[in-house]
């Protein structure tokens, strides 16, 4: 995941942007979460069978944040949602 973020191989659907903005987070904060955080939980989607990962990290200013993501075929990270703890 870190390499995908470093090489800008990630996308954030509209839901992720809405949640990011509602918690007053920036794209830099989301990137910082992935680059400094750890996977704390892995969940399998009951409908699709895809794995989703909860990454706990920090914003650029040190506030705790969680990002929910999945890795799609073709090595692209999809940031489903993000929120402050």
Residue, then its C-alpha position, 0 to 999 in steps of 0.5 A: x500500500x505504501x508503494x502504491x501511495x508513493x507512486x500515486x497509484x490510488x483513487x478515492x471515490x466520491x464517498x471517500x472525498x465526502x468523508x474526508x472533507x466532513x472530517x476536515x482532512x486533506x489528501x496529504x493527511x490520507x497519504x500520511x496515514x498510509x505512509x505512517x500507519x499500520x493495518x489493524x484489521x482485514x475484512x472480507x466483503x460478504x457480497x463480493x469476497x474482496x478484502x478490505x483493510x483498515x489502516x490506522x495512522x496519523x495526519x500530517x499534524x499527528x491526529x489519529x485517522x483511519x483509512x479503509x481501502x482495498x487493492x484492485x487487480x492491476x495494483x491500484x489502491x482504492x481508498x473507500x473512506x477515511x475518518x478521524x478517531 
